[in-house]
Amino acid sequence: MKLLKYISFPFVFAAVLISSCVKEKSFPPEPEIEFMRYTKYGTDSADCVISFKDGDGDIGLQEGDTASDDDFRLKYLYRGADGNFHPFDAIDSTAVMDTLFYSYRVRDITPAGQYKALEGEIKARLTSHPIIHPLHTAVKFEITLRDRAGHISNVVTSNVITP
């Protein structure tokens, strides 16, 4: 019995040692996002959720930051008569206006410590119905995320949203 105890100790010790080593996650410094879901709540609000990865962990604005509130941005696109989606930047051929964006401020979520790599989900609550024009029967969003260093993520597209 004592022999078994002495033989098994090195294996148990090695297993504990190996399992205690946590491999550091390595992501690029530019945020990488993926569209997760868009959930409507009646006709007055909705949640848009993305997942993200960021290698240097500088997602979100810190308390007192005066940067613009557009670190999480949704670009409004509507389905036109041609069946394609277009940015909402003209009411008719003579009245041009800026493209419609919904912008959200993300709070600072930089982890403390030496390793800053982050991954998780961000949820934006839209407090109004996203279809702003009665002729738009279907819309979707192009979504981007910008970190504090100014790196802009890849562009992802939401699912099609109908009234």
N, C-alpha and C positions, 0 to 999 in steps of 0.2 A: 504494500500500500504506500509506503514511504517512497519507494522507487517511482511509482506512478506520479506522486506529488511533485517530485523533483524533475521528472521528464516533462510533465505538462506545464510547469511554470514558465519555461522559456517561450512556449507557444502562446500562452495566454498573454505574457508580457509583450510579445511581438504584435499580437492582434490589437492590444490596447494602444500601443505606440503608433501603429499604422492608422488606426481609426481616429486618433487624435490629431493627425495632420490634416488640416483643412486646406484644400487646394484653392488658391486665389482665383477669382473669376477675372477673365480678361476680355474686355470689350473695347472697341474703338472709342475715341473721345467724342465723336459725333453721336448724338442720340439716334437710336434705331427704334422705330415704332411699328406696331402692327394693330390694325383695327380689330377690336374685339366684338363690340355690340352697340346697337342704338336701341334704346327702349323708350317708347312713348308712354306718357301717363295722361290719357284723355287727350284733350286738345290744347292744354295749357303748358305742358312741360315735358321734358325728355332728358335722358342721360345718354351721353356719348362716352364710351369707354375705349381706351387704347392701352396696350401693353408697351413697355419701353425697356431699353437697355442703354446704359451710358457708362463708358469706361472711366471718366474722371469725376463722376458723381455731382456735377454742378447743375442739377436740375432744380428749377424753381428760384424765385426771387427772395432775397433775404429781407428781414424787417428793415424798413427805412429805404429800401432801394427805390429809386425814382425812375427806373426804366419803364418803358411802356408796358401795358398789360397784355402783350401779345406773345407770351411764351408758348401758349397752347392755342392754335389757330384753326378755325374751321372755315373753309371757303365755300360759299353757297353756290351750288350748280343746279340748274333746272333743266328738265327734259323739254327740248324744243319741238316744233312741228315736224322736224326732220328725224325725230327719234333719238338724237344725240343730246348729251348734256353740255350746257354752256354756262359760263359765269354770268351772274345777273349784273350786267354792267350797262344795259341800255333798255329803256322802256319802249322806245321806238327808234327809228333810224335817225331822228334828229335830236333826241334828248339823251345825252350821254351822262352817266354818273359813275362814281367809283364802284369797283367790284365790292359786293357785300361779303364781309367777314364777321364771324363771331369770334371774339378774342377773350381769353381767360388767363388769369394770373394763377400760377401754380406756386404754392408756398415752398420755401426752401426745404428740401429733403436730403441734403448732403449728409452722409453718415459721418459720425465722429471716428477718429482713428486713422491709421495709416492707409488702409485699403478703402478706396472710394467707389469702386465699381458698384453700380446700382442696376436693379431690374425690379419691375413692379407694374402696377396699373395706375392710370390716372383717369378720373371720371369728371366730366364737365356736365353741369346741370344747365340745360337750356330752359329758361323760365318763360319762354313764349313759343308759340307754334312756329316751326321753321318755315312753313310755306307762307310767304309774305305777299304773294300775288295771286289773285283768283284764277288766272289762266295757267298757273303752274300746278299740274296734276301729279307730278313726281319730282322730287329733289334728292340730292345727295351732297355729301361734303367731301372736299379734299382736305386732309388733316396734316398739319406739321407741328413739330415741337422744337423750340429753340432753347438752348442752354445759356447759362450766364456768360460763357465765352463767346457767344454769338454763333456757335455751330448750329446749323439747321438740319433737322432729321430728313430722312426719306419722306416722300409724300405717299400717304395711304388714302384710300377712298372708302367711304362708308357704304353700307347697303342702300338700296333705293328706299326712299321714305315717301309714303303716300298719305293723303289726308285721312 
